[in-house]
Amino acid sequence: MQAFRKLKPPIRSALPRPGLTPLELAHDLVERIRFDQYQAIWDLVGNSWLKYRQAGKAN
């Protein structure tokens, strides 16, 4: 599980940068949605691996 924690991307700030145009704000929002989906998938993989190890099926 430590390997999964080391590879996780850093947590991003919840606030958008000041001075963005509406187009830049929209692009930032799309990036955040993609990042959240990636984070959720990564957590699912990590949790599945942890359960697998706890069941004694992995080294």
C-alpha positions as CSV (number, residue, x, y, z in Angstrom):
1,M,0.0,0.0,0.0
2,Q,2.9,2.3,0.6
3,A,3.8,2.2,-3.1
4,F,0.3,3.5,-4.0
5,R,0.6,6.4,-1.5
6,K,3.9,7.4,-3.0
7,L,2.6,7.5,-6.5
8,K,-0.5,9.5,-5.7
9,P,-0.5,12.9,-7.4
10,P,-0.4,15.9,-5.0
11,I,-3.7,17.3,-3.7
12,R,-4.6,20.4,-5.7
13,S,-6.0,23.6,-4.3
14,A,-9.8,23.8,-4.2
15,L,-9.7,27.5,-5.3
16,P,-9.1,28.6,-8.9
17,R,-6.2,30.9,-9.6
18,P,-7.2,34.6,-9.5
19,G,-7.5,36.5,-12.8
20,L,-8.7,33.7,-15.1
21,T,-10.8,34.3,-18.1
22,P,-14.1,32.4,-18.4
23,L,-12.5,30.0,-21.0
24,E,-9.5,29.4,-18.6
25,L,-12.0,28.8,-15.7
26,A,-13.9,26.3,-17.8
27,H,-10.6,24.5,-18.8
28,D,-9.6,24.5,-15.1
29,L,-12.9,22.9,-14.1
30,V,-12.5,20.2,-16.8
31,E,-9.0,19.5,-15.4
32,R,-10.4,19.2,-11.9
33,I,-13.1,16.8,-12.9
34,R,-10.6,14.6,-14.7
35,F,-8.3,14.8,-11.7
36,D,-11.1,13.8,-9.3
37,Q,-12.0,10.8,-11.6
38,Y,-8.4,9.8,-11.7
39,Q,-8.1,10.1,-7.9
40,A,-11.3,8.0,-7.4
41,I,-10.0,5.2,-9.7
42,W,-6.6,5.3,-8.0
43,D,-8.2,5.0,-4.6
44,L,-10.3,2.1,-5.8
45,V,-7.3,0.3,-7.1
46,G,-5.4,0.9,-3.9
47,N,-8.2,-0.2,-1.7
48,S,-8.8,-3.4,-3.8
49,W,-5.1,-4.2,-3.5
50,L,-5.2,-3.7,0.3
51,K,-8.1,-6.0,0.6
52,Y,-6.4,-8.6,-1.6
53,R,-3.2,-8.4,0.6
54,Q,-5.3,-8.6,3.8
55,A,-6.9,-11.8,2.5
56,G,-3.4,-13.3,2.3
57,K,-3.4,-13.8,-1.4
58,A,-0.5,-11.5,-2.2
59,N,3.1,-11.6,-1.0
